[in-house]
């Protein structure tokens, strides 16, 4: 029997990096309420939240595989606490590798114009070259850990930058771009699953647009989408697939001038994968 654990609190847990981190109750309730999202990707599995004690206690003795929305120290600890065999879970070393890969500095080689910033002085130097930037915490998700900078750092910006560098080694500075669309490349076990097209607001995911791959490719055919995809896949082959073979989403920004830029990578399942599978099933 396959168990699929929906843990949307994953990004928060990964940022903290501790097995004993307690996610906010709102995230826990979301996991309990919407665990059926995993059912779209794994229709023959038992899908639940890691906090669903009754469900887990029933199936433990029958398990032969466990899949998580995303692997981190917290979800592993919670599953062990509920009797799931350690042999079915990733090792601590594998979880540490996922956390390191998720650090935003990992994808800097694919992000032209972005910088790892380690001090207020470095950020102020970038502001003298360009007026508008987004500062991003290296471990963050769902729109958290972002600060928009216009011309100069405020006192709040300065405090945030110093604190983030102390806790996460650096801050990623990304030029503000004239973004007109958000597209993602979705991969499963090293293979290309397809594209997804989604909407955001202030860096926060809103919804997926249910377009098939060919429609996305045709609609953005005037951009360098395919060129960026080929570049990303060469980089993944040389830097990622030997260390990680799980689900992976690569978020891209399509700009007004037709250019395409890598925004981030998510070493976990994504809503784009769910939307893509829903479309595939609908076409059958």
C-alpha angles and dihedrals in degrees: 000000000000121000118202116196119203107208109164087169086074097105091053092048092048091051092053093045094201126118090217097054112128113216119220115272091243091062092047092051091048089053092050094046100045105033087122088079087079089053089068090061096036108029095170095051135089105251124195146131118277086240093060095103097174094054094046095048091055098053105034095098092052100048124120099158137029125196125183132197083237133349121239138145093265098055091045091051092047092050092049089049089055094052103263108151113255089225089070094053132076117263121254087252091056091049091049089051091053090049092050092047090050091057104110092232088071093076098041090108086066096045113081112205096015123119140195104234122201103176146024089251092058092050092048089051090056090048090058088058098042130013104213125054141154116224113208130193107233093232110043141104147181091046094307122127096034128126125182113216123200117189099317141021117260120216088258090052090051094050091046092049094050093046093047093049090050092052103032105026097245146359122247114230114204125183114245107251135196094249118188100171143012118222130172136204110221122205133183121193092341096310127110110252097181145265129303129198118207144166129235137182121206088344094309120123112244110170146322121255106227099231123142120239095259092052092050092047092048095044092053094036091117090062129074090253094131092046091053092046091054091048092049092049093051089051093047091051092053100038114021119025094066089057104032132030103174135102115307134184123194113200116210132192117219109204134206092255092055095256120135124212133188109246102180146319125239116204093204141057116301139205086246089064090051091050092046092052092046089055093047092052092046091055093053 
